């Protein structure tokens, strides 16, 4: 099992931030749940027989559901960058 989160106290907002990093996709907390939760989550990051994919693991192990939505996202664009010369 390659994906695993085990903690005695994590907020839903922290969980979604962590899952966003694992998935390299933006995951938002829309549960409305506040406070800290004990979390034990294990999943397989690739489609192997080692375990469930993340959406399945979230549903089966934590009772949470991932839904895909499209919407506006703020993006920071860097047009150019220049190296500042160091003093000699």
MMTF fields as JSON, N, C-alpha, C and O atoms, coordinates in Angstrom:
{
  "mmtfVersion": "1.0.0",
  "mmtfProducer": "UNKNOWN",
  "numBonds": 351,
  "numAtoms": 352,
  "numGroups": 88,
  "numChains": 1,
  "numModels": 1,
  "chainsPerModel": [1],
  "groupsPerChain": [88],
  "chainIdList": ["A"],
  "bondAtomList": [4, 2, 8, 6, 12, 10, 16, 14, 20, 18, 24, 22, 28, 26, 32, 30, 36, 34, 40, 38, 44, 42, 48, 46, 52, 50, 56, 54, 60, 58, 64, 62, 68, 66, 72, 70, 76, 74, 80, 78, 84, 82, 88, 86, 92, 90, 96, 94, 100, 98, 104, 102, 108, 106, 112, 110, 116, 114, 120, 118, 124, 122, 128, 126, 132, 130, 136, 134, 140, 138, 144, 142, 148, 146, 152, 150, 156, 154, 160, 158, 164, 162, 168, 166, 172, 170, 176, 174, 180, 178, 184, 182, 188, 186, 192, 190, 196, 194, 200, 198, 204, 202, 208, 206, 212, 210, 216, 214, 220, 218, 224, 222, 228, 226, 232, 230, 236, 234, 240, 238, 244, 242, 248, 246, 252, 250, 256, 254, 260, 258, 264, 262, 268, 266, 272, 270, 276, 274, 280, 278, 284, 282, 288, 286, 292, 290, 296, 294, 300, 298, 304, 302, 308, 306, 312, 310, 316, 314, 320, 318, 324, 322, 328, 326, 332, 330, 336, 334, 340, 338, 344, 342, 348, 346],
  "bondOrderList": [1, 1, 1, 1, 1, 1, 1, 1, 1, 1, 1, 1, 1, 1, 1, 1, 1, 1, 1, 1, 1, 1, 1, 1, 1, 1, 1, 1, 1, 1, 1, 1, 1, 1, 1, 1, 1, 1, 1, 1, 1, 1, 1, 1, 1, 1, 1, 1, 1, 1, 1, 1, 1, 1, 1, 1, 1, 1, 1, 1, 1, 1, 1, 1, 1, 1, 1, 1, 1, 1, 1, 1, 1, 1, 1, 1, 1, 1, 1, 1, 1, 1, 1, 1, 1, 1, 1],
  "groupList": [{"groupName": "UNK", "atomNameList": ["N", "CA", "C", "O"], "elementList": ["N", "C", "C", "O"], "formalChargeList": [0, 0, 0, 0], "bondAtomList": [1, 0, 2, 1, 3, 2], "bondOrderList": [1, 1, 2], "singleLetterCode": "X", "chemCompType": "L-PEPTIDE LINKING"}],
  "groupTypeList": [0, 0, 0, 0, 0, 0, 0, 0, 0, 0, 0, 0, 0, 0, 0, 0, 0, 0, 0, 0, 0, 0, 0, 0, 0, 0, 0, 0, 0, 0, 0, 0, 0, 0, 0, 0, 0, 0, 0, 0, 0, 0, 0, 0, 0, 0, 0, 0, 0, 0, 0, 0, 0, 0, 0, 0, 0, 0, 0, 0, 0, 0, 0, 0, 0, 0, 0, 0, 0, 0, 0, 0, 0, 0, 0, 0, 0, 0, 0, 0, 0, 0, 0, 0, 0, 0, 0, 0],
  "groupIdList": [1, 2, 3, 4, 5, 6, 7, 8, 9, 10, 11, 12, 13, 14, 15, 16, 17, 18, 19, 20, 21, 22, 23, 24, 25, 26, 27, 28, 29, 30, 31, 32, 33, 34, 35, 36, 37, 38, 39, 40, 41, 42, 43, 44, 45, 46, 47, 48, 49, 50, 51, 52, 53, 54, 55, 56, 57, 58, 59, 60, 61, 62, 63, 64, 65, 66, 67, 68, 69, 70, 71, 72, 73, 74, 75, 76, 77, 78, 79, 80, 81, 82, 83, 84, 85, 86, 87, 88],
  "secStructList": [7, 7, 3, 3, 3, 3, 3, 3, 3, 3, 7, 2, 2, 2, 2, 2, 2, 2, 2, 2, 2, 2, 2, 6, 1, 7, 7, 7, 7, 7, 1, 7, 7, 7, 1, 7, 3, 3, 3, 3, 3, 3, 3, 7, 1, 1, 1, 1, 6, 6, 1, 7, 7, 2, 2, 2, 2, 0, 0, 0, 0, 0, 7, 7, 7, 7, 7, 7, 7, 7, 7, 7, 7, 7, 7, 7, 7, 7, 7, 7, 7, 7, 7, 7, 7, 7, 7, 7],
  "xCoordList": [0.86, 0.0, 0.9, 1.643, 0.853, 1.767, 1.218, 2.005, -0.096, -0.675, -1.256, -2.044, -0.869, -1.341, -1.325, -0.348, -2.405, -2.47, -3.022, -4.12, -2.265, -2.709, -2.422, -1.27, -3.465, -3.296, -4.377, -5.479, -4.055, -5.026, -5.814, -6.812, -5.383, -6.095, -5.781, -4.719, -6.704, -6.509, -7.852, -8.887, -7.817, -9.038, -9.325, -8.434, -10.55, -10.906, -10.136, -9.74, -9.926, -9.176, -7.739, -7.202, -7.113, -5.74, -5.711, -4.776, -6.73, -6.793, -6.888, -6.197, -7.738, -7.878, -6.6, -6.247, -5.912, -4.632, -3.609, -2.899, -3.531, -2.601, -2.956, -2.074, -4.233, -4.66, -4.404, -4.082, -4.543, -4.24, -2.787, -2.474, -1.914, -0.487, -0.219, 0.564, -0.878, -0.715, -1.249, -0.618, -2.395, -3.075, -2.606, -2.864, -1.914, -1.502, -2.707, -2.642, -3.808, -5.041, -5.594, -5.327, -6.36, -6.959, -8.158, -9.083, -8.125, -9.239, -9.699, -8.899, -10.973, -11.541, -12.398, -13.066, -12.374, -13.219, -14.586, -14.716, -15.591, -16.962, -17.84, -19.057, -17.211, -17.951, -18.718, -19.778, -18.189, -18.798, -18.447, -18.94, -17.599, -17.202, -16.067, -15.108, -16.184, -15.148, -14.559, -15.187, -13.37, -12.709, -11.669, -11.393, -11.094, -10.058, -10.627, -11.48, -10.143, -10.64, -9.493, -8.411, -9.739, -8.798, -8.976, -10.088, -7.886, -7.965, -6.997, -5.823, -7.515, -6.68, -7.142, -8.219, -6.32, -6.667, -5.515, -4.368, -5.819, -4.813, -5.383, -6.53, -4.565, -5.008, -3.825, -2.669, -4.124, -3.101, -3.081, -4.099, -1.946, -1.9, -1.986, -2.284, -1.728, -1.891, -2.944, -3.304, -3.423, -4.493, -3.938, -3.931, -3.477, -2.937, -3.857, -4.869, -3.505, -4.309, -3.88, -4.385, -2.952, -2.461, -3.484, -3.332, -4.504, -5.505, -6.399, -6.22, -7.372, -8.319, -7.705, -6.744, -8.271, -7.895, -8.39, -9.25, -7.857, -8.187, -9.69, -10.193, -10.441, -11.881, -12.607, -13.478, -12.254, -12.87, -12.478, -13.322, -11.208, -10.725, -11.399, -11.791, -11.541, -12.214, -13.643, -14.102, -14.347, -15.746, -15.843, -16.628, -15.051, -15.152, -14.584, -15.146, -13.487, -12.803, -13.223, -13.207, -13.603, -13.946, -15.37, -15.841, -16.05, -17.408, -17.436, -18.454, -16.337, -16.252, -16.305, -15.895, -16.803, -16.93, -16.247, -16.424, -15.464, -14.864, -15.795, -16.266, -16.061, -16.86, -16.045, -15.38, -16.092, -15.361, -16.245, -17.38, -15.709, -16.416, -15.439, -14.237, -15.957, -15.143, -15.573, -16.749, -14.588, -14.901, -13.708, -12.635, -13.89, -12.78, -11.714, -12.016, -10.469, -9.339, -8.384, -8.071, -7.919, -6.918, -5.581, -5.167, -4.914, -3.627, -2.636, -2.963, -1.436, -0.365, 0.522, 1.038, 0.705, 1.523, 2.735, 2.597, 3.922, 5.158, 5.538, 5.883, 5.476, 5.793, 7.289, 7.708, 8.078, 9.521, 10.219, 9.62, 11.502, 12.309, 13.714, 14.213, 14.333, 15.696, 16.564, 16.134, 17.78, 18.721, 19.281, 19.719, 19.262, 19.81, 21.319, 21.779, 22.095, 23.555, 24.057, 23.606, 24.99, 25.595, 26.685, 27.385, 26.804, 27.859, 29.226, 29.433, 30.165, 31.528, 32.401, 33.582],
  "yCoordList": [-1.174, 0.0, 1.23, 1.441, 2.029, 3.16, 4.449, 5.279, 4.652, 5.867, 5.601, 4.671, 6.418, 6.182, 7.474, 8.222, 7.735, 8.852, 8.282, 7.726, 8.418, 7.972, 9.105, 9.506, 9.625, 10.739, 10.714, 10.214, 11.253, 11.339, 12.633, 12.756, 13.611, 14.876, 15.691, 16.306, 15.7, 16.465, 17.065, 16.402, 18.319, 18.965, 18.518, 18.031, 18.685, 18.348, 19.239, 18.788, 20.495, 21.408, 20.924, 20.97, 20.46, 19.935, 18.65, 18.424, 17.804, 16.566, 16.853, 16.22, 17.803, 18.104, 18.718, 18.453, 19.523, 20.094, 18.986, 18.99, 18.044, 16.924, 16.038, 15.628, 15.747, 14.924, 15.63, 14.979, 16.949, 17.716, 17.532, 17.435, 17.484, 17.29, 15.885, 15.702, 14.889, 13.513, 13.353, 12.7, 13.939, 13.761, 14.733, 14.521, 15.804, 16.88, 17.475, 17.839, 17.566, 18.203, 18.976, 18.629, 20.018, 20.786, 20.023, 19.67, 19.777, 19.146, 20.136, 20.597, 20.464, 21.452, 20.774, 19.778, 21.322, 20.82, 21.476, 22.686, 20.689, 21.192, 20.388, 20.323, 19.772, 18.946, 19.782, 19.369, 20.96, 21.762, 21.255, 21.789, 20.229, 19.665, 20.481, 20.827, 20.786, 21.538, 20.668, 19.706, 21.0, 20.245, 19.308, 19.294, 18.514, 17.56, 16.152, 15.834, 15.316, 13.955, 12.969, 13.263, 11.786, 10.685, 10.088, 9.731, 9.979, 9.511, 8.358, 8.433, 7.293, 6.178, 5.853, 5.293, 6.209, 6.077, 5.42, 5.853, 4.378, 3.702, 3.493, 3.073, 3.792, 3.645, 3.333, 3.451, 2.939, 2.666, 3.821, 4.092, 4.515, 5.661, 5.294, 6.148, 4.042, 3.618, 2.51, 1.951, 2.203, 1.215, -0.203, -0.948, -0.568, -1.911, -2.697, -2.181, -3.909, -4.749, -4.619, -5.342, -3.702, -3.515, -2.875, -2.941, -2.27, -1.612, -0.737, -0.632, -0.101, 0.737, 2.061, 2.549, 2.627, 3.973, 4.966, 4.627, 6.178, 7.175, 7.428, 7.402, 7.67, 7.918, 6.763, 6.986, 5.548, 4.375, 4.267, 3.982, 4.491, 4.422, 5.475, 5.182, 6.695, 7.756, 7.361, 7.557, 6.804, 6.404, 5.251, 5.31, 4.215, 3.011, 3.196, 2.669, 3.929, 4.014, 5.215, 5.146, 6.325, 7.535, 8.029, 8.937, 7.444, 7.902, 9.239, 9.931, 9.615, 10.87, 10.568, 9.49, 11.508, 11.299, 12.44, 13.612, 12.076, 13.069, 13.284, 12.32, 14.531, 14.881, 15.804, 16.713, 15.578, 16.408, 17.562, 17.358, 18.77, 19.976, 20.865, 20.845, 21.632, 22.639, 24.006, 24.256, 24.877, 26.212, 27.117, 26.676, 28.381, 29.334, 29.068, 28.719, 29.239, 29.037, 30.208, 30.605, 30.762, 31.82, 31.215, 30.182, 31.876, 31.394, 32.549, 33.666, 32.286, 33.272, 32.994, 31.886, 33.996, 33.845, 34.752, 35.948, 34.189, 34.967, 35.192, 34.245, 36.458, 36.784, 36.727, 36.265, 37.191, 37.164, 37.27, 37.63, 36.945, 37.057, 37.463, 37.036, 38.284, 38.723, 38.46, 38.653, 38.021, 37.79, 39.14, 39.94, 39.38, 40.624, 40.434, 39.472, 41.348, 41.185, 41.313, 42.165, 40.448, 40.482, 41.571, 41.782, 42.245, 43.261, 42.585, 41.559, 43.187, 42.624, 43.264, 42.931],
  "zCoordList": [0.0, 0.0, 0.0, 0.959, -1.029, -1.161, -0.562, -0.107, -0.542, 0.006, 1.375, 1.548, 2.361, 3.715, 4.517, 4.48, 5.241, 6.183, 7.481, 7.504, 8.552, 9.87, 10.839, 11.003, 11.484, 12.408, 13.476, 13.248, 14.635, 15.732, 15.712, 16.422, 14.906, 14.889, 13.656, 13.567, 12.697, 11.467, 11.053, 11.111, 10.639, 10.153, 8.717, 8.02, 8.292, 6.915, 5.94, 4.865, 6.312, 5.453, 5.279, 4.172, 6.362, 6.27, 5.455, 4.686, 5.617, 4.844, 3.355, 2.558, 2.969, 1.537, 0.971, -0.178, 1.752, 1.306, 1.081, 0.075, 2.007, 1.885, 0.688, -0.067, 0.519, -0.614, -1.94, -2.934, -1.967, -3.179, -3.589, -4.776, -2.612, -2.913, -3.44, -4.372, -2.834, -3.313, -4.725, -5.556, -5.005, -6.288, -7.362, -8.547, -6.953, -7.864, -8.575, -9.749, -7.838, -8.288, -7.105, -5.954, -7.378, -6.307, -5.749, -6.481, -4.455, -3.753, -2.701, -1.887, -2.713, -1.8, -0.744, -1.019, 0.469, 1.547, 1.441, 1.627, 1.148, 1.125, 2.076, 1.904, 3.087, 4.04, 5.049, 5.52, 5.388, 6.436, 7.832, 8.826, 7.916, 9.211, 9.811, 9.122, 11.099, 11.8, 12.893, 13.336, 13.32, 14.377, 13.808, 12.609, 14.719, 14.335, 14.375, 15.204, 13.469, 13.338, 13.32, 12.811, 13.885, 13.782, 12.395, 12.006, 11.651, 10.264, 10.058, 10.42, 9.469, 9.032, 7.614, 7.411, 6.652, 5.238, 4.499, 4.612, 3.745, 2.924, 1.536, 1.382, 0.509, -0.866, -1.764, -1.357, -2.974, -3.976, -4.967, -5.604, -5.116, -6.014, -7.499, -8.334, -7.824, -9.218, -9.262, -8.226, -10.43, -10.576, -10.473, -11.453, -9.288, -9.088, -8.167, -7.693, -7.928, -7.046, -5.589, -4.73, -5.3, -3.936, -3.009, -1.789, -3.552, -2.728, -3.567, -4.78, -2.915, -3.646, -4.095, -3.499, -5.144, -5.583, -4.532, -3.72, -4.541, -3.526, -3.399, -2.276, -4.481, -4.3, -3.612, -2.771, -3.964, -3.344, -1.876, -1.026, -1.575, -0.192, 0.676, 1.806, 0.168, 0.93, 1.263, 2.388, 0.281, 0.481, 1.482, 2.429, 1.272, 2.102, 3.513, 4.473, 3.649, 4.931, 5.78, 7.008, 5.118, 5.87, 5.617, 6.302, 4.65, 4.346, 3.628, 3.655, 2.984, 2.231, 0.746, 0.316, -0.04, -1.485, -2.23, -1.898, -3.24, -4.129, -5.309, -5.913, -5.638, -6.812, -7.686, -7.189, -8.978, -9.92, -10.384, -10.815, -10.288, -10.743, -11.496, -11.235, -12.417, -13.095, -12.584, -12.321, -12.454, -11.982, -12.143, -12.555, -11.819, -11.947, -10.895, -9.754, -11.301, -10.401, -10.567, -11.689, -9.447, -9.506, -9.907, -9.38, -10.849, -11.34, -11.299, -11.701, -10.818, -10.811, -12.009, -12.155, -12.875, -14.075, -13.962, -13.706, -14.153, -14.154, -15.608, -16.314, -16.07, -17.458, -17.745, -18.807, -16.805, -17.015, -15.669, -14.656, -15.693, -14.482, -14.906, -15.947, -14.094, -14.38, -13.157, -12.019, -13.408, -12.336, -11.898, -12.725, -10.606, -10.075, -9.965, -9.351, -10.559, -10.49, -9.043, -8.278, -8.706, -7.373, -7.362, -8.353, -6.223, -6.078, -6.092, -5.446, -6.85, -6.928, -5.912, -5.814]
}
